[in-house]
Amino acid sequence: MNARGLQTSPLRKVQVMIVDDSAVVRQALTEVLNADPGIEVMCAVADPLLAMERMKTRWPQVIVLDVEMPRMDGLTFLRKIMAERPTPVVICSTLTEAGAATTLEALSAGAVSIVTKPKLGLRRFIEDASSDLASVVKAASHANVSRLRSAAPRPDAPLAVAPKFTADAVLSPSGPKALQQTTERIIAIGTSTGGTQALEQVLTCLPRVSPGIAIVQHMPEKFTAAFAARLNSLCEIEVREAKHGDRLLPGVALIAPGGKHMMLKRSGAYYYMDVIDGPLVNRHRPSVDVLFRSAAKCAGANVLGIIMTGMGDDGARGLKEMRDAGASTIAQDEATCVVFGMPKEAIRMGGAQRIQALNELPRSMLEFGAGRRVDTK
């Protein structure tokens, strides 16, 4: 299915344009993406002005874009594209704190996802991450960019990938009995592609008196702190990157640090965060499944689990475990998702009590905090 819901031929390759001022990056990305039978790099150019010349005669399905370039920066180019002809854009950004703020601006302006590149060892890094790069580009080609301010990606020709661990690699499943209910209610949210914009829309609607919120957003390390700071500047609630031992308090949203797993723990009637290393789970760290399983184990009926826009299936099993443990659970609906992958899998597995549009989530969160249960309407 394409972004308009039309059937596409499995033989048709995703047409990609690479825009990066580094010849080494352009060559490496071209080789890696062309190695996937489902992708064709139609051109690779050094700056946005050259890209616009090429786009006069042929428009790409996906653009892989650097943010720091001469003549015109990637952010300006991105905004121009989104105003003229919205197109899925994957940001290829250097893994630095300085570049994080600009990259987050790009996500806010309509970019679908981030691919990070180191300053050293670039070619080896890109080659090692080849399957992830191909998956991100394919997912982007199916993204509903009109939702940025589908159907899940189809694995046309899967590449050899690293073992896909489940949450068992970090945390054992919960027992048959849920903990007794307490007066403090909390919320656990998991999201990926399109989640930065979706979280901004949800969290900016919440008043200062809201349940404590634990969030896993798939994002590289060094980016989550900047993302939390951006949200904190926009929201009435306090938003910050979680640190090991942080207590989850009303009016506070804690975002899992990139490169770390985040689990919910309980001490008496209080909840706090356990931030740890560990293997990739569903090829992610942080993993939504890890957060959701921990919530099922220690919170039971005291927690509301919400799975939002994102590619893949991370969080789907965890949401089912939460529901089985007595938690309330919600999946974002297809119409308001950028990529209807994670919610779709959670619904298929029976993990979602309710399916809701993005703009309905803040009210459900506040109602749950006030003591109401999520029903199955």
C-alpha positions in Angstrom: 0.0 0.0 0.0 1.2 3.5 -0.7 0.7 6.7 1.3 -2.7 7.1 -0.4 -3.8 3.6 0.5 -3.3 2.3 -3.1 -1.8 -1.1 -3.9 1.7 -0.9 -5.2 3.7 -3.5 -7.1 6.2 -5.5 -5.1 8.6 -5.1 -8.0 8.5 -1.3 -8.0 11.6 0.1 -6.2 11.5 3.0 -3.8 13.0 6.0 -5.6 15.5 7.8 -3.3 17.3 11.1 -3.5 20.4 11.6 -1.3 21.4 15.2 -0.5 24.6 15.5 1.4 27.7 17.7 0.9 30.1 14.9 1.7 31.1 12.8 -1.3 32.1 9.9 1.0 28.6 9.9 2.6 26.9 10.1 -0.8 28.9 7.2 -2.1 28.4 5.0 1.0 24.7 5.7 1.3 24.2 5.0 -2.5 26.0 1.7 -2.3 24.1 0.6 0.8 20.7 1.5 -0.4 21.2 0.2 -3.9 22.2 -3.1 -2.4 18.6 -3.6 -1.3 16.4 -5.0 -4.2 13.5 -2.8 -3.1 15.4 0.5 -3.3 16.9 2.6 -6.1 19.0 5.7 -5.5 17.8 7.9 -8.4 20.5 10.5 -7.7 22.9 11.8 -5.0 23.7 15.5 -5.0 25.8 17.9 -2.9 23.3 20.5 -1.9 19.6 21.5 -2.0 20.0 23.8 -5.0 21.2 20.9 -7.1 18.4 18.8 -5.7 15.8 21.3 -6.7 17.1 21.3 -10.3 16.9 17.5 -10.4 13.4 17.6 -8.9 12.1 19.7 -11.7 12.1 16.6 -14.0 11.8 13.8 -11.5 10.5 13.8 -7.9 11.8 11.2 -5.4 9.6 9.1 -3.2 12.0 9.5 -0.3 14.8 12.1 0.4 17.7 11.3 2.6 18.9 14.7 3.7 21.8 16.2 5.6 21.0 19.2 7.8 24.3 21.1 7.5 25.2 22.1 4.0 26.6 25.1 2.0 24.4 27.4 -0.2 21.2 26.2 1.5 20.9 24.3 4.8 18.8 21.2 5.0 16.2 22.7 7.3 15.3 25.4 4.9 15.1 22.9 2.1 12.9 20.6 4.1 10.5 23.4 4.9 10.3 24.4 1.2 9.6 20.8 0.2 6.8 20.4 2.8 5.2 23.6 1.7 5.4 22.8 -2.0 4.9 19.0 -2.2 5.1 17.1 1.1 7.5 14.2 0.7 8.9 11.7 3.2 12.3 12.9 4.4 14.9 11.0 6.4 17.4 13.2 8.2 21.0 12.0 8.1 22.6 13.8 11.0 26.0 13.8 12.7 25.8 12.2 16.2 26.5 15.3 18.3 24.7 17.3 20.9 25.1 20.5 18.8 23.4 18.8 15.8 20.6 17.4 17.9 18.7 20.7 18.3 18.7 21.3 14.5 17.7 17.8 13.8 14.8 18.1 16.2 13.7 21.2 14.4 13.7 19.1 11.2 11.5 16.5 12.8 9.1 19.2 13.9 9.1 20.6 10.4 8.0 17.3 8.9 10.9 14.9 8.6 9.9 11.3 9.2 13.0 9.8 10.9 16.6 10.2 11.9 19.7 8.3 10.7 22.8 9.2 12.6 26.4 9.2 11.3 29.6 9.5 13.3 32.4 11.9 12.4 34.9 9.0 12.2 34.6 5.5 10.7 31.7 6.6 8.6 31.8 4.0 5.9 32.1 1.1 8.3 29.2 2.5 10.4 26.9 2.9 7.5 27.7 -0.6 6.2 27.1 -2.1 9.6 23.7 -0.3 9.8 22.7 -1.2 6.2 19.6 -3.2 7.1 18.4 -0.5 9.4 19.0 2.2 6.8 17.0 0.2 4.2 14.2 -0.4 6.7 14.0 3.3 7.6 13.8 4.3 3.9 11.1 1.7 3.1 9.1 2.8 6.1 9.4 6.4 5.1 8.1 5.6 1.6 4.9 4.4 3.3 4.6 7.2 5.8 1.5 9.3 5.8 3.3 12.7 5.6 0.0 14.6 5.7 -0.1 13.6 9.4 3.2 15.5 10.1 1.7 19.3 10.6 -0.4 4.0 5.7 0.2 1.1 6.0 3.1 -0.5 7.8 6.2 -1.0 5.7 6.3 -4.1 3.6 9.6 -6.1 3.7 10.0 -6.4 0.0 13.4 -8.2 0.3 14.5 -8.6 3.8 18.2 -8.4 4.4 20.2 -10.5 6.9 19.8 -8.7 10.3 21.0 -9.1 13.8 19.0 -11.5 16.1 15.8 -9.9 17.2 15.7 -10.2 21.0 12.4 -9.9 23.0 12.0 -8.3 26.3 13.0 -11.6 27.9 16.6 -10.5 27.3 16.2 -7.7 29.8 13.3 -8.6 32.1 11.4 -11.8 32.9 7.7 -11.9 32.3 5.3 -10.9 35.0 3.6 -13.5 37.2 -0.1 -14.4 37.1 -1.1 -12.0 39.8 -1.2 -8.2 39.4 -0.3 -6.0 42.3 -3.0 -4.4 44.4 -4.2 -1.1 43.2 -3.0 2.1 44.8 -4.2 5.7 44.6 -1.3 6.8 42.3 -2.0 6.3 38.7 0.6 6.5 36.0 0.9 6.4 32.2 3.4 4.5 29.9 3.7 5.6 26.3 5.6 4.0 23.4 6.2 5.4 20.0 8.6 5.6 17.1 8.3 7.1 13.5 6.2 10.2 13.7 6.3 10.1 17.5 8.1 13.4 18.1 5.3 15.4 16.5 2.6 13.1 18.0 4.0 13.5 21.5 4.2 17.2 21.2 0.6 17.3 20.2 -0.5 15.2 23.2 1.7 16.6 25.9 1.1 20.2 25.1 -2.6 19.6 25.8 -2.0 18.4 29.3 -2.5 20.6 32.4 0.1 20.8 35.1 -1.9 18.5 37.3 -1.6 15.3 35.3 -0.5 11.7 36.0 3.2 10.9 35.8 4.2 9.7 32.4 7.0 7.4 31.3 7.8 7.6 27.6 9.9 5.5 25.2 10.5 7.3 21.9 12.8 5.5 19.5 15.6 8.0 19.1 19.4 7.9 19.1 21.5 8.8 22.2 22.3 12.5 22.4 19.0 13.4 20.9 16.6 12.5 23.7 17.9 15.2 26.1 17.4 17.9 23.4 14.0 16.4 22.6 12.9 16.5 26.3 14.2 20.1 26.6 12.2 21.2 23.6 9.0 19.6 24.9 9.6 21.1 28.4 9.7 24.6 26.8 6.3 24.0 25.2 4.4 22.1 27.9 2.7 23.0 31.2 3.9 19.7 32.6 7.6 19.2 33.3 9.3 17.0 30.6 12.9 15.8 31.0 15.2 12.9 30.1 15.0 10.2 32.7 17.9 9.4 35.0 18.4 6.2 37.0 16.4 6.4 40.2 14.1 9.3 39.1 10.7 9.1 40.8 7.7 9.3 38.5 5.7 12.2 39.9 2.3 13.7 38.9 2.9 16.5 36.4 6.1 15.0 35.1 6.9 13.2 31.9 10.2 11.2 31.8 11.7 10.2 28.4 14.0 7.2 28.2 17.5 8.2 27.2 18.7 7.1 23.8 20.9 4.0 24.0 19.5 2.9 27.4 16.5 0.8 28.4 14.0 2.3 30.9 12.0 0.2 33.3 9.4 1.1 35.8 10.0 0.0 39.4 7.9 0.3 42.5 8.7 1.0 46.2 5.6 1.0 48.4 3.1 3.3 46.7 5.8 5.1 44.7 7.1 4.5 41.2 10.6 5.3 40.0 12.7 4.7 36.9 15.4 2.1 36.4 17.7 3.2 33.5 20.0 0.4 32.4 22.2 -1.0 29.7 21.3 -4.2 27.9 20.9 -5.8 24.5 18.8 -4.4 21.7 15.2 -5.5 22.1 13.2 -5.7 18.9 16.4 -4.1 17.5 15.8 -1.0 19.8 17.4 0.5 22.9 15.3 1.9 24.5 12.6 -0.6 23.8 8.9 0.0 24.3 8.4 -3.7 25.2 10.8 -3.4 28.1 9.0 -0.4 29.5 5.6 -2.0 29.0 6.6 -5.3 30.6 8.0 -3.5 33.6 4.7 -1.6 33.9 2.7 -4.8 33.7 4.9 -6.3 36.5 4.9 -3.5 39.0 1.8 -1.4 38.3 -1.0 -3.6 37.0 -4.3 -1.8 37.1 -2.6 1.5 38.2 -1.1 2.1 34.7 -2.5 3.2 31.3 -0.5 1.9 28.4 -0.6 3.8 25.1 1.1 2.7 21.9 1.4 5.3 19.2 2.7 5.8 15.6 5.8 3.8 14.6 7.2 1.2 12.3 7.7 -2.4 13.4 6.2 -4.2 16.3 8.1 -3.0 19.4 5.6 -2.5 22.2 2.9 -4.7 20.8 3.6 -7.7 23.0 4.2 -5.5 26.0 0.9 -3.8 25.6 -0.8 -7.3 25.6 1.1 -8.1 28.8 -0.1 -4.9 30.4 -3.7 -5.6 29.4 -3.4 -9.2 30.8 -2.1 -7.7 34.1 -5.2 -5.5 34.5 -3.8 -2.3 32.9 -5.9 0.0 30.7 -4.6 0.1 27.1 -5.0 2.3 24.1 -3.7 2.1 20.5 -3.5 5.2 18.2 -5.8 4.8 15.2 -4.5 4.4 11.6 -6.0 7.6 10.3 -3.8 9.7 12.7 -0.6 7.6 12.5 2.3 8.6 10.4 3.2 4.8 10.2 0.5 2.4 11.4 3.0 -0.4 12.4 3.3 -0.6 16.1 -0.4 0.1 16.9 -1.5 -2.3 14.2 0.5 -5.1 15.7 -0.8 -4.3 19.2 -4.3 -4.4 18.0 -3.7 -7.7 16.1 -2.3 -9.3 19.3 -5.3 -8.2 21.3 -3.3 -5.7 23.4 -5.5 -2.7 22.9 -8.7 -2.2 24.8 -9.5 0.9 22.8 -8.4 2.5 19.5 -8.3 6.3 19.5 -7.4 9.2 17.3 -4.4 11.3 18.4 -6.5 14.3 19.6 -8.5 12.0 21.9 -5.6 10.8 23.9 -5.1 13.7 26.3 -8.7 13.4 27.5 -8.4 9.7 28.1 -5.1 10.2 30.0 -6.7 12.8 32.3 -9.8 10.7 32.8 -7.6 7.7 33.7 -5.7 9.9 36.2 -9.0 10.9 37.7 -9.9 7.3 38.4 -11.9 6.3 35.3 -11.1 3.0 33.5 -10.7 2.8 29.8 -13.6 0.9 28.2 -13.7 -1.0 25.0 -15.8 1.3 22.9 
